[in-house]
Each structure stands twice: as C-alpha cells, then as structure tokens.
Amino acid sequence: MNILLGVTGSIAAYKAAEITSRLTKLGHNVDVLLTESGSRFITPLTLQTLSKNKVYMDMFEEITPSEVKHISLAKKADLVLIAPATANIIGKIAHGIADDFLSTVVMAAAGLAPVYIAPAMNTNMYENPIVQENIQSLTDRGYRFIEPKASLLACGDLGKGALADVDEIVDVVTKALK
Ligand SMILES: Cc1cc2nc3c(=O)[nH]c(=O)nc-3n(C[C@H](O)[C@H](O)[C@H](O)COP(=O)(O)O)c2cc1C
C-alpha cells in the first residue's frame, strides 16, 4: 500500500525514522513529506534511506515535468499519516491553509485517502482550547487522531502531549489499510 507520511517540526520527529522503517519493512511504499521545521529535527537523508524513496520538501521543485507532484502524491496515497503532527500543521489543516508541500498535499487528498494525525506537543499547547477546537473540527470532518500519551515531556513538563507509541501508530495504520 502507498502511505504518505508527513513529518513536522516536533522534537518527536526522530521517531518518524522508526515509523518509516517499520512501515517499509511491512511491505508498504512510504513517501515522506518533511516540513522545513521538521528538517531541523531529522534529516531528509535518514528518511530517504529508510523509505528508499525521495523525501519531498520543496513543492516548487517539480522534478517530474509530466505531473503536478502535490496532486499525484495525493492521488497515489492509500493513507496519509502525519506523525508527529505539530499544533501548527493541525491548525493549518483545520483552517484550509495550504502554504507548504505537506499542507497542500493534505488539502488535495480530501475524499481520496483517510488522514491519520498523531499530535505531539507540550501539554499546555495540546490543551490550548484553540488546538482542541481544531482537533474537534477536523474529527467532525472525518480526520482521525491517534491520541498523544501522558509522559515526562522533552521540555521537562509532565502531562499529555507525547507522541503515541510507535507500536500503536503502526498498529492503527496496519488495521486501517486492511
Ligand atoms: C526544540 C523545539 C521543539 C519543538 N517541539 C514541538 C512539538 O513537539 N510540537 C509542536 O507543535 N511544536 C514544536 N515546536 C515548534 C514548531 O517547530 C513550530 O511551531 C514550527 O513552526 C512548526 O512548523 P511545521 O508545522 O511546519 O513543521 C518545537 C520547536 C523547537 C525549537
């Protein structure tokens, strides 16, 4: 199956390497879309090596003249997974903003593929009513969330906001693809 994995600028982005590796070893084709902020936490080279595919970052690169990449990637996807998902990408999707490769592909994938979002952020950010409203609004529109867990966070706070376990994320994706 074709999985489109969005990786955003969370400290949990390093876990995207494990997610990519596990899904690839399960026999799926994983195309990774890495945001500019995401690339501050994990390199495209790591994700390219594990997925054995080019990692997409620049929407205007258009390496294949015969196609418009953000549309062809959206059409190709059997499932879109954003893990980790920042407060920012959740807000952008909820409000129809398409100002980078990932948010544009997610916009184009509407009605074509299920979108699973695994948030990761500081507890205060996660509990911010604006973030919660965005999650609710997306849930109402059929987007699926893989809930973060409570843990000691990288910032030192103890609370909800840590990325769900990789095992759980892989399990949810595997079941969704069956
Ligand atoms: C060290 C560090 C860790 C961060 N971790 C998170 C995080 O876990 N979740 C989050 O929503 N934002 C986090 N941010 C802030 C995002 O990187 C920032 O909002 C960025 O604009 C997100 O861009 P993106 O959604 O396009 O990847 C972090 C920033 C820094 C400097």
The ligand as an ORCA input file, in Angstrom:
! r2SCAN-3c Opt
* xyz 0 1
  C      13.187     22.396     20.330
  C      11.816     22.589     19.733
  C      10.873     21.609     19.886
  C       9.575     21.774     19.356
  N       8.662     20.785     19.537
  C       7.397     20.984     19.114
  C       6.431     19.979     19.347
  O       6.698     18.889     19.886
  N       5.166     20.213     18.916
  C       4.803     21.385     18.300
  O       3.637     21.551     17.982
  N       5.723     22.351     18.033
  C       7.004     22.171     18.431
  N       7.951     23.132     18.171
  C       7.544     24.348     17.431
  C       7.389     24.068     15.928
  O       8.639     23.590     15.391
  C       6.937     25.338     15.202
  O       5.621     25.660     15.616
  C       7.010     25.207     13.694
  O       6.529     26.407     13.110
  C       6.200     24.028     13.179
  O       6.271     24.004     11.760
  P       5.640     22.793     10.908
  O       4.290     22.510     11.466
  O       5.577     23.357      9.519
  O       6.587     21.656     10.968
  C       9.246     22.973     18.648
  C      10.242     23.927     18.456
  C      11.504     23.742     18.988
  C      12.550     24.811     18.769
*
